[in-house]
Amino acid sequence: MAPLQQWRRASQVRRGCNVSDWRLAEGDGVAAMAALRACAGQPLPALLISSHSLPQQTHQPQQLAALQISSARMPLPAPALRAWLSAPALV
């Protein structure tokens, strides 16, 4: 997560939401979202996507809901992604 945090701190661009794959080279998408939220200092909306099933023992739907993280399976159709991005919470 260190390169991600360094990039975010150096970036002048404000991000409005997080979209991440569940499987990352370092950690997972949930950890990446937590790091980005910490850097932003606010609870950014988050969408976790994966072509694999999320491991039920670590990321149950109730846990993702408590973290305010939506989830979807890949391939994610463009209309579904547009609908999530244009949800009232993001606008």
DRENPA-3360 file (N, C-alpha, C; in nm, 2 decimals, always signed):
BEGIN
1 = MAPLQQWR = +0.08/-0.12/+0.00/+0.00/+0.00/+0.00/+0.08/+0.13/+0.00 ~ +0.21/+0.12/+0.03/+0.30/+0.24/+0.04/+0.30/+0.32/-0.09 ~ +0.32/+0.25/-0.21/+0.32/+0.33/-0.33/+0.19/+0.41/-0.35 ~ +0.08/+0.34/-0.32/-0.05/+0.40/-0.33/-0.07/+0.52/-0.24 ~ -0.02/+0.51/-0.12/-0.03/+0.62/-0.03/+0.06/+0.74/-0.07 ~ +0.18/+0.71/-0.11/+0.27/+0.81/-0.16/+0.21/+0.89/-0.28 ~ +0.16/+0.81/-0.37/+0.10/+0.88/-0.49/-0.02/+0.97/-0.45 ~ -0.10/+0.91/-0.36/-0.22/+0.99/-0.32/-0.18/+1.12/-0.24;
9 = RASQVRRG = -0.08/+1.11/-0.16/-0.04/+1.23/-0.08/+0.03/+1.33/-0.18 ~ +0.10/+1.29/-0.28/+0.16/+1.38/-0.38/+0.06/+1.44/-0.48 ~ -0.05/+1.37/-0.50/-0.14/+1.41/-0.60/-0.22/+1.53/-0.56 ~ -0.24/+1.62/-0.66/-0.33/+1.74/-0.63/-0.47/+1.71/-0.68 ~ -0.49/+1.59/-0.73/-0.62/+1.56/-0.79/-0.71/+1.50/-0.67 ~ -0.83/+1.55/-0.66/-0.92/+1.50/-0.56/-1.00/+1.39/-0.62 ~ -1.01/+1.28/-0.55/-1.09/+1.16/-0.60/-1.23/+1.16/-0.53 ~ -1.33/+1.13/-0.61/-1.46/+1.13/-0.55/-1.51/+0.99/-0.52;
17 = CNVSDWRL = -1.45/+0.89/-0.57/-1.49/+0.75/-0.53/-1.38/+0.65/-0.56 ~ -1.39/+0.53/-0.51/-1.29/+0.43/-0.53/-1.36/+0.31/-0.60 ~ -1.29/+0.26/-0.71/-1.33/+0.14/-0.77/-1.20/+0.06/-0.77 ~ -1.21/-0.06/-0.71/-1.09/-0.15/-0.70/-1.13/-0.29/-0.73 ~ -1.03/-0.37/-0.78/-1.04/-0.51/-0.79/-1.02/-0.56/-0.65 ~ -1.08/-0.68/-0.62/-1.05/-0.74/-0.49/-0.91/-0.79/-0.47 ~ -0.86/-0.85/-0.58/-0.73/-0.91/-0.58/-0.62/-0.81/-0.63 ~ -0.53/-0.77/-0.54/-0.42/-0.68/-0.58/-0.29/-0.74/-0.55;
25 = AEGDGVAA = -0.19/-0.69/-0.62/-0.05/-0.75/-0.60/-0.01/-0.74/-0.45 ~ -0.05/-0.62/-0.38/-0.02/-0.61/-0.24/-0.15/-0.59/-0.17 ~ -0.19/-0.68/-0.09/-0.31/-0.67/-0.01/-0.43/-0.70/-0.10 ~ -0.54/-0.64/-0.06/-0.67/-0.66/-0.14/-0.74/-0.52/-0.15 ~ -0.84/-0.52/-0.23/-0.92/-0.40/-0.26/-0.97/-0.33/-0.14 ~ -1.01/-0.41/-0.04/-1.07/-0.35/+0.09/-0.96/-0.27/+0.16 ~ -0.84/-0.33/+0.17/-0.73/-0.26/+0.23/-0.69/-0.13/+0.15 ~ -0.69/-0.14/+0.02/-0.66/-0.02/-0.07/-0.76/+0.09/-0.04;
33 = MAALRACA = -0.89/+0.05/-0.04/-1.00/+0.15/-0.01/-0.98/+0.22/+0.12 ~ -0.94/+0.14/+0.22/-0.92/+0.19/+0.36/-0.81/+0.29/+0.35 ~ -0.70/+0.26/+0.28/-0.58/+0.35/+0.27/-0.62/+0.48/+0.20 ~ -0.69/+0.47/+0.09/-0.74/+0.59/+0.02/-0.83/+0.68/+0.10 ~ -0.92/+0.61/+0.17/-1.01/+0.69/+0.26/-0.93/+0.76/+0.37 ~ -0.83/+0.69/+0.42/-0.75/+0.76/+0.53/-0.67/+0.87/+0.47 ~ -0.62/+0.86/+0.35/-0.54/+0.97/+0.29/-0.64/+1.09/+0.25 ~ -0.76/+1.06/+0.21/-0.85/+1.16/+0.18/-0.91/+1.23/+0.30;
41 = GQPLPALL = -0.91/+1.16/+0.41/-0.97/+1.21/+0.53/-1.12/+1.21/+0.53 ~ -1.18/+1.13/+0.44/-1.33/+1.12/+0.43/-1.37/+0.99/+0.38 ~ -1.49/+0.95/+0.41/-1.54/+0.81/+0.36/-1.58/+0.82/+0.22 ~ -1.49/+0.80/+0.13/-1.52/+0.80/-0.02/-1.61/+0.68/-0.05 ~ -1.71/+0.70/-0.14/-1.78/+0.58/-0.19/-1.69/+0.48/-0.25 ~ -1.72/+0.35/-0.24/-1.63/+0.25/-0.28/-1.71/+0.13/-0.35 ~ -1.65/+0.09/-0.46/-1.70/-0.03/-0.53/-1.59/-0.13/-0.55 ~ -1.61/-0.25/-0.50/-1.52/-0.36/-0.50/-1.56/-0.46/-0.61;
49 = ISSHSLPQ = -1.48/-0.48/-0.71/-1.52/-0.57/-0.82/-1.42/-0.69/-0.82 ~ -1.47/-0.80/-0.87/-1.39/-0.92/-0.88/-1.45/-1.02/-0.98 ~ -1.36/-1.09/-1.05/-1.40/-1.20/-1.14/-1.42/-1.33/-1.06 ~ -1.37/-1.32/-0.93/-1.38/-1.44/-0.84/-1.48/-1.40/-0.73 ~ -1.53/-1.51/-0.67/-1.62/-1.48/-0.55/-1.53/-1.43/-0.44 ~ -1.59/-1.33/-0.37/-1.52/-1.28/-0.25/-1.51/-1.39/-0.15 ~ -1.40/-1.40/-0.08/-1.39/-1.50/+0.03/-1.49/-1.47/+0.14 ~ -1.59/-1.56/+0.16/-1.69/-1.54/+0.26/-1.64/-1.52/+0.40;
57 = QTHQPQQL = -1.53/-1.59/+0.43/-1.48/-1.58/+0.57/-1.42/-1.45/+0.60 ~ -1.38/-1.37/+0.50/-1.32/-1.24/+0.53/-1.40/-1.12/+0.49 ~ -1.48/-1.13/+0.39/-1.56/-1.02/+0.34/-1.71/-1.06/+0.31 ~ -1.78/-1.08/+0.42/-1.92/-1.11/+0.40/-2.00/-0.99/+0.37 ~ -2.11/-1.01/+0.30/-2.19/-0.89/+0.26/-2.22/-0.79/+0.37 ~ -2.25/-0.84/+0.49/-2.28/-0.75/+0.60/-2.15/-0.67/+0.64 ~ -2.03/-0.73/+0.63/-1.91/-0.66/+0.66/-1.89/-0.55/+0.56 ~ -1.91/-0.58/+0.43/-1.89/-0.48/+0.32/-1.99/-0.36/+0.34;
65 = AALQISSA = -2.11/-0.40/+0.37/-2.21/-0.30/+0.40/-2.18/-0.21/+0.51 ~ -2.12/-0.27/+0.62/-2.08/-0.19/+0.74/-1.97/-0.09/+0.70 ~ -1.88/-0.13/+0.61/-1.77/-0.05/+0.56/-1.82/+0.05/+0.45 ~ -1.94/+0.04/+0.41/-2.00/+0.12/+0.30/-1.93/+0.09/+0.17 ~ -1.91/-0.03/+0.14/-1.84/-0.08/+0.02/-1.94/-0.16/-0.06 ~ -1.97/-0.12/-0.18/-2.06/-0.20/-0.27/-1.97/-0.30/-0.34 ~ -2.03/-0.41/-0.39/-1.95/-0.51/-0.46/-2.02/-0.55/-0.58 ~ -1.94/-0.60/-0.68/-2.00/-0.64/-0.81/-1.90/-0.74/-0.87;
73 = RMPLPAPA = -1.96/-0.83/-0.95/-1.87/-0.93/-1.02/-1.83/-0.88/-1.16 ~ -1.71/-0.91/-1.20/-1.67/-0.88/-1.34/-1.71/-0.99/-1.43 ~ -1.73/-0.97/-1.56/-1.73/-0.83/-1.62/-1.84/-0.75/-1.57 ~ -1.82/-0.63/-1.54/-1.92/-0.53/-1.50/-1.97/-0.46/-1.62 ~ -2.09/-0.47/-1.66/-2.14/-0.40/-1.77/-2.13/-0.25/-1.76 ~ -2.10/-0.18/-1.86/-2.08/-0.03/-1.86/-2.21/+0.04/-1.80 ~ -2.33/+0.00/-1.84/-2.45/+0.06/-1.78/-2.45/+0.05/-1.63 ~ -2.41/-0.07/-1.58/-2.41/-0.09/-1.43/-2.31/+0.00/-1.36;
81 = LRAWLSAP = -2.19/+0.02/-1.42/-2.09/+0.10/-1.37/-2.14/+0.25/-1.37 ~ -2.19/+0.29/-1.48/-2.25/+0.43/-1.50/-2.36/+0.45/-1.39 ~ -2.44/+0.36/-1.37/-2.55/+0.37/-1.27/-2.49/+0.39/-1.13 ~ -2.38/+0.31/-1.10/-2.32/+0.33/-0.96/-2.25/+0.46/-0.95 ~ -2.18/+0.51/-1.06/-2.11/+0.63/-1.06/-2.21/+0.75/-1.05 ~ -2.33/+0.74/-1.10/-2.42/+0.85/-1.10/-2.52/+0.84/-0.99 ~ -2.50/+0.75/-0.89/-2.59/+0.74/-0.78/-2.59/+0.87/-0.70 ~ -2.70/+0.90/-0.64/-2.71/+1.03/-0.57/-2.61/+1.05/-0.46;
89 = ALV = -2.55/+0.94/-0.40/-2.45/+0.96/-0.30/-2.32/+1.01/-0.36 ~ -2.30/+0.99/-0.49/-2.17/+1.03/-0.56/-2.18/+1.16/-0.62 ~ -2.30/+1.21/-0.65/-2.32/+1.33/-0.72/-2.31/+1.45/-0.63;
% end
